[in-house]
Amino acid sequence: MSEPIRVLVTGAAGQIAYSLLYSIGNGSVFGKDQPIILVLLDITPMMGVLDGVLMELQDCALPLLKDVIATDKEEVAFKDLDVAILVGSMPRRDGMERKDLLKANVKIFKCQGTALEKYAKKSVKVIVVGNPANTNCLTASKSAPSIPKENFSCLTRLDHNRAKAQVRKMPFKIL
């Protein structure tokens, strides 16, 4: 077996991250022979929930998980990362305008990009999931200037799926 890779998941107490963690730990994401040190980051008020997630991962006894670290501290979470999966972002709330959402997420992803720059390996691969993924990815990459831009990617499949669904809903008429 190879050396473990350090994989960070932000927003780890949330539903999207929760559905991803088992796939990472069971080898579906990085391969059945790749040991993993899984780092779970969330905000301080979510640490109780994150403790529950940690217990569930321990209950799974996934042999590829060599360690699981739950934290609310960036200096712990971003240290020596091989992969960062940035799931956590501010969701849009009732009455919130798009500019308010963008402003909140720029702050989050600027901090995360800065933490990547300061603590992660320069070879880190960064996957941005939190929407608006393209804007958040750009913000993080600009805040981590020494990490190659090609190491940043965003998952915009949600937008793709929504567009396909809208096209399917369109009524077609023959005139």
C-alpha positions in Angstrom: 0.0 0.0 0.0 1.1 3.5 -0.7 1.5 6.4 1.8 -1.7 8.0 3.0 -2.9 11.2 1.3 -4.4 14.0 3.4 -7.8 14.9 2.1 -9.8 17.8 3.5 -13.6 18.2 3.3 -14.9 21.6 4.4 -18.5 22.0 5.6 -18.0 18.4 6.8 -21.1 18.5 9.2 -23.4 19.4 6.3 -25.6 17.1 4.2 -23.5 17.2 1.0 -20.2 16.5 2.7 -21.9 13.8 4.8 -23.0 12.0 1.6 -19.5 12.2 0.2 -17.4 11.0 3.2 -18.2 7.3 3.0 -17.3 7.2 -0.7 -13.9 8.8 0.1 -13.3 6.4 2.9 -14.3 3.2 1.1 -12.0 3.8 -1.9 -14.6 4.9 -4.5 -12.9 8.3 -4.9 -9.1 7.7 -4.7 -8.9 4.0 -5.3 -9.2 0.8 -3.3 -5.4 0.8 -2.5 -5.1 4.5 -1.4 -4.9 5.0 2.3 -6.4 8.3 3.5 -6.0 10.7 6.4 -9.4 12.4 6.3 -9.6 16.0 7.7 -13.1 17.4 8.5 -13.4 21.1 8.8 -16.5 23.0 9.9 -17.4 26.1 11.9 -17.2 26.1 15.7 -21.0 25.9 16.2 -21.1 22.7 14.2 -18.5 20.8 16.1 -21.1 18.8 18.1 -22.6 17.6 14.8 -19.1 16.9 13.5 -18.3 14.7 16.5 -21.3 12.6 15.5 -20.0 12.3 11.9 -16.6 11.3 13.3 -18.3 8.5 15.4 -20.2 7.2 12.4 -17.0 7.0 10.3 -15.3 5.2 13.2 -18.3 2.8 13.3 -17.8 2.0 9.6 -14.3 0.7 10.3 -13.1 1.6 6.8 -9.7 0.1 6.4 -8.4 2.9 4.1 -9.0 5.6 6.8 -5.7 5.7 8.6 -6.9 8.8 10.6 -9.8 11.1 10.8 -9.3 14.6 12.2 -12.3 16.8 13.0 -11.5 20.5 13.6 -12.7 24.1 13.4 -9.1 25.4 13.0 -7.7 26.3 9.6 -4.1 25.8 10.6 -4.9 22.2 11.5 -7.3 21.5 8.6 -5.2 22.9 5.7 -1.8 21.5 6.9 0.1 19.5 4.3 -3.0 18.7 2.2 -2.9 16.6 -0.9 -6.5 17.2 -1.8 -9.0 19.9 -0.6 -12.7 19.4 -1.3 -14.3 22.7 -0.5 -18.0 21.9 0.1 -18.9 24.4 2.8 -20.4 27.7 1.5 -23.1 30.1 2.5 -26.5 28.9 1.2 -28.9 31.5 -0.2 -31.6 32.4 2.4 -35.1 33.8 1.9 -34.8 37.5 1.1 -31.1 37.3 0.3 -30.1 38.9 -2.9 -27.4 37.3 -5.1 -24.9 40.1 -4.3 -25.3 39.3 -0.6 -24.7 35.6 -1.3 -21.6 36.4 -3.4 -20.2 38.8 -0.7 -20.6 36.1 2.0 -19.0 33.4 -0.1 -16.1 35.6 -1.3 -15.2 36.1 2.3 -15.3 32.3 3.0 -13.3 31.3 -0.1 -10.8 34.1 0.2 -10.0 32.7 3.7 -9.8 29.2 2.5 -7.5 30.2 -0.5 -5.3 32.0 2.0 -5.2 28.9 4.2 -4.3 26.8 1.2 -1.5 29.2 0.3 -0.1 29.2 3.9 -0.5 25.6 5.0 -1.2 23.1 2.1 1.3 21.5 -0.2 1.9 23.5 -3.4 0.9 20.4 -5.3 -2.6 20.3 -3.6 -5.6 19.5 -5.9 -8.6 21.7 -5.0 -12.1 20.8 -5.9 -14.8 23.5 -5.2 -18.3 22.2 -4.7 -19.9 25.1 -2.8 -22.1 27.3 -5.0 -21.7 29.5 -6.9 -18.8 27.0 -7.6 -17.2 28.9 -10.5 -16.9 32.2 -8.6 -15.9 30.5 -5.3 -13.2 28.5 -7.2 -11.8 31.7 -8.8 -11.8 33.4 -5.4 -9.9 30.6 -3.8 -7.4 30.3 -6.6 -6.6 34.0 -6.6 -6.0 33.8 -2.9 -3.5 31.0 -3.3 -1.1 32.5 -5.9 1.7 29.9 -5.5 -0.6 27.0 -6.2 -0.9 26.3 -9.9 -4.2 27.4 -11.4 -4.7 24.0 -13.1 -4.9 22.5 -9.6 -8.2 24.2 -9.1 -11.5 22.8 -10.4 -15.1 23.4 -9.6 -18.1 21.1 -9.9 -20.8 22.8 -11.8 -22.9 19.7 -12.6 -25.8 21.2 -10.6 -26.1 24.0 -13.1 -25.8 21.5 -15.9 -28.5 19.3 -14.5 -30.8 22.2 -13.8 -30.5 23.4 -17.4 -31.2 19.9 -18.8 -34.3 19.7 -16.5 -35.5 23.1 -17.8 -35.1 22.0 -21.4 -37.0 18.8 -20.7 -39.9 20.8 -19.2 -40.3 23.0 -22.2 -43.5 22.4 -24.1 -42.9 21.6 -27.8 -45.6 22.5 -30.2 -45.9 21.6 -33.8 -47.4 24.5 -35.8 
